[in-house]
Amino acid sequence: MLSDNRLPPGDAAMPNPLEELSLEQLRQRTSMKWRRYAPDVLPLWVAEMDVRLAPAVAAALHRAVEIGDTGYPAGSEYPEALQAFAGRRWNWDGVPVERTASVPDVMMGIVQVIRLVTDPGDPVVINPPVYPPFYAFLSHDSRRVMEAPLGSDLRLDLGALESAFRRARAGAKKVAYLISNPHNPTGVVHTREELAAVAALARRYGVRVVSDEIHAPLVLAGARFTPYLSVEGGEDAFALTSASKGWNLAGLKAALAFAGPEAAGDLARLPEEVSHGPSHLGVIAHTAALREGEQWLDALLAGLDANRALLVELVAEYLPEVRLHSPEGTYLAWLDCRALGLEGQRALGQSFVVSDLAGPAKMFLERARVALSSGHVFGSGGEGWARLNFATSRAILTEAVTRMGEAVRSA
């Protein structure tokens, strides 16, 4: 018997954000998730959630619009809110305001930070399968992408990482390592011990670490997020984050870059014009989320945890040939569809196009009218896999997996 995905007793003070909007309401949206495909497609691909704005965020934006507060951003409320949030959620003092910088969004901030510690042609190590823009943004900025693939358990392979660091260092004076923490698409939440081992390797080989922590607020029951800069050995590293993923604010641009104590001088060299990129309304929204949006976040996490359990049941019932690697964080499920024999296309690495579809994702779109992210665009190891976004209602999730199962049986 499938779970009904209701929030546990005691968590009913705030409704499950994932159950507040119907499919008809969602189809009124004009964002990428809902406009990429035809109306008969259930879109479970790009990282947008099917939720309303958190009440605290909506109220802050309404206040700003009402008084016409739509000018240029100013002040330090955003980094202060993040520091306080880090203390409450992760028992970490965070980074002082003087070691933070405003950036338009996390990926643009990553590019700017990579420019501070490497030169064109220098290598940047990544862990595929990994968020596809890592390939695109780095290669478009004339950096050489080097892969240190994840292990068969989808966790960091420290041996592969050390080998990549050694090869990178042999051919370049400057090397960076871009880590996804938590990891996208696998949903792995790196442990403190894993990150400490990474920091030790980076120190040994003189590699500068840049941690993408955009999914940090989205850690599910059974795991605990560790900020990279809180780990011994991470003093010369950088991290970037925002409230974008935790509160569904991708359209309200504002993010923060922060530096370990030994990297403060590098961050001070960030071009002044970069700080002009964030939107004032974005800063207002992200600050409100971090300051006042935790009750909503907790309700969301309970809903995501229930959806994760539901997805496990649905895949077992309707897609028994598919292996689901249950995520520890994010709202992204990494589906091993290789047993379906639908690969048909090698991983494209840095030449991918994000909208490219191949293998199982292509089949599920054509035969089930369910849109997933194609595994091959995540680099080496992604061929034959697909990424599914389960930040939706139980009704949509159930309908999507049911359709996928019917498509496999009718193939």
Helices and strands as residue ranges (DSSP letters): G 17-19, H 23-26, H 32-35, E 42-43, H 55-66, H 77-90, G 97-99, E 100-103, H 106-117, E 123-126, H 133-140, E 144-147, H 158-171, E 175-180, H 192-205, E 207-212, G 228-230, E 238-241, E 255-259, G 261-263, H 264-267, G 272-276, H 280-292, H 294-318, E 323-325, E 332-336, G 338-340, G 349-351, H 359-363, I 364-368, E 370-371, E 373-374, G 375-378, E 385-389, H 394-410
